[in-house]
Amino acid sequence: MPRTRLIRRRVRRPLLALLTATALLFGAGLAPAGAAAAAPSPSAPDEGGSKQLRAALEAAAKGHIEAKARLDNSKRRQGALAVEYKQLEVRLAALTAQVGEVAAQSYRVGRLTPASMLLASADPNDFLKRAAELDVMAQRDSKRLHDLTEARAQAAQAKVAIDTEVREQQKQLAILAKKKRDAEVALAKVSSGAGSGFSGGSSSAKPAPRNPDGSWPSESCSVSDPTTSGCITPRTLHMLQQAKAAGYKRYVSCYRSGGDGEHPKGRACDFAAATGGFENVSATGGDKAYGDSLASWAKNNAGRLGIMYVIWYRQIWMPNTGWRAYSGGGSPAADHTNHVHISMY
């Protein structure tokens, strides 16, 4: 072998190793070794078409998620009130029986007055004993009547509260129906009807933290994105970690500067279908099956993770519409046939 060619090979190998290490350190993110690091172009319509459509989808999805949280909270409150009301009914029945016994006894033997009870005393000691007994009976009967009155008031309040929760649920159901119509109107611009959905994907992701009332806390782009040099929200990071734990470990790209949509807000991730990263071809075979499983997993765990919508292979999923047919423009990136897009709440 010529000496010049040998020297070139010896110089090229360490240089290639250095370039590979640099790529892994400054931008490979969750990409496997040898993966292509080219994410879809920021200008590609990969989040639901136009800016107006994305805004409409976000408003419809957010409205649905918030109304669903309020509906679920109302149902939980109604359930607790129903248990309380049942317990009060049992207590009312017992107290009513006790008061009824006093009334029945008075009817049988005649009303026992303090004067008649004390005049029947045989001696001073008996007089004092009867006086003490009379005081105990008066306190007992007074407490029974007080408890009965109080229990009736509590039962009435519980019933009013239950009726209030029923009205709240009717209100939230109306909002859910409206948000569904809003989503369908928005999707009509890019959808030709119902989609078929995808199979696979478990529904056992670890839930993301919620507020005490069940709503999602407001989050900013505040944590480092492990897939780029940008930032994402804590909830997006949790989703990403749960996806990886579920076995979806192919190349992922989340934060993307510029433009609009969820990527610049750190609330969206693109998951490549191919093992080598983002490719400008529609996934087939094992790559298509991988994307199908991931999209189904995202849908199955949307309520646990705070997922707003999912786009994959000419279909878009939202919690209030289910899978719908989707057309993004014809290219693999725009139609999402080479990557799964997940937008977070």
Secondary structure as the mmCIF struct_conf table of DSSP 4:
data_model
#
loop_
_struct_conf.conf_type_id
_struct_conf.id
_struct_conf.beg_label_comp_id
_struct_conf.beg_label_asym_id
_struct_conf.beg_label_seq_id
_struct_conf.end_label_comp_id
_struct_conf.end_label_asym_id
_struct_conf.end_label_seq_id
HELX_RH_AL_P HELX_RH_AL_P1 ARG A 3 PHE A 26
TURN_TY1_P TURN_TY1_P1 GLY A 27 GLY A 27
TURN_TY1_P TURN_TY1_P2 GLY A 29 LEU A 30
HELX_LH_PP_P HELX_LH_PP_P1 ALA A 31 PRO A 32
TURN_TY1_P TURN_TY1_P3 ALA A 33 GLY A 34
STRN STRN1 ALA A 36 ALA A 36
HELX_LH_PP_P HELX_LH_PP_P2 ALA A 39 SER A 41
TURN_TY1_P TURN_TY1_P4 PRO A 42 SER A 43
BEND BEND1 ALA A 44 ALA A 44
TURN_TY1_P TURN_TY1_P5 ASP A 46 GLY A 48
BEND BEND2 GLY A 49 SER A 50
HELX_RH_AL_P HELX_RH_AL_P2 LYS A 51 VAL A 109
HELX_RH_AL_P HELX_RH_AL_P3 PRO A 114 LEU A 119
TURN_TY1_P TURN_TY1_P6 ALA A 120 ALA A 120
BEND BEND3 ALA A 122 ASP A 123
HELX_RH_AL_P HELX_RH_AL_P4 PRO A 124 LEU A 187
TURN_TY1_P TURN_TY1_P7 ALA A 188 VAL A 190
BEND BEND4 GLY A 193 GLY A 193
STRN STRN2 ALA A 194 ALA A 194
BEND BEND5 SER A 203 SER A 203
HELX_LH_PP_P HELX_LH_PP_P3 ALA A 205 PRO A 209
TURN_TY1_P TURN_TY1_P8 PRO A 212 ASP A 213
BEND BEND6 GLY A 214 GLY A 214
HELX_LH_PP_P HELX_LH_PP_P4 SER A 215 SER A 218
BEND BEND7 CYS A 221 CYS A 221
STRN STRN3 VAL A 223 SER A 224
TURN_TY1_P TURN_TY1_P9 PRO A 226 THR A 227
BEND BEND8 THR A 228 GLY A 230
STRN STRN4 CYS A 231 ILE A 232
HELX_RH_AL_P HELX_RH_AL_P5 PRO A 234 ALA A 245
TURN_TY1_P TURN_TY1_P10 ALA A 246 GLY A 247
BEND BEND9 ARG A 250 ARG A 250
STRN STRN5 VAL A 252 SER A 253
BEND BEND10 GLY A 258 GLU A 262
HELX_RH_3T_P HELX_RH_3T_P1 HIS A 263 LYS A 265
TURN_TY1_P TURN_TY1_P11 GLY A 266 GLY A 266
STRN STRN6 ALA A 268 ALA A 272
BEND BEND11 ALA A 273 ALA A 274
TURN_TY1_P TURN_TY1_P12 THR A 275 GLY A 276
STRN STRN7 GLY A 277 GLY A 277
BEND BEND12 ASN A 280 VAL A 281
HELX_RH_AL_P HELX_RH_AL_P6 GLY A 285 ASN A 300
TURN_TY1_P TURN_TY1_P13 ASN A 301 ASN A 301
HELX_RH_AL_P HELX_RH_AL_P7 ALA A 302 LEU A 305
TURN_TY1_P TURN_TY1_P14 GLY A 306 GLY A 306
STRN STRN8 ILE A 307 TRP A 312
TURN_TY1_P TURN_TY1_P15 TYR A 313 ARG A 314
STRN STRN9 GLN A 315 MET A 318
TURN_TY1_P TURN_TY1_P16 PRO A 319 THR A 321
STRN STRN10 GLY A 322 ALA A 325
BEND BEND13 GLY A 329 SER A 331
TURN_TY1_P TURN_TY1_P17 PRO A 332 HIS A 336
BEND BEND14 THR A 337 ASN A 338
STRN STRN11 HIS A 339 MET A 344
#
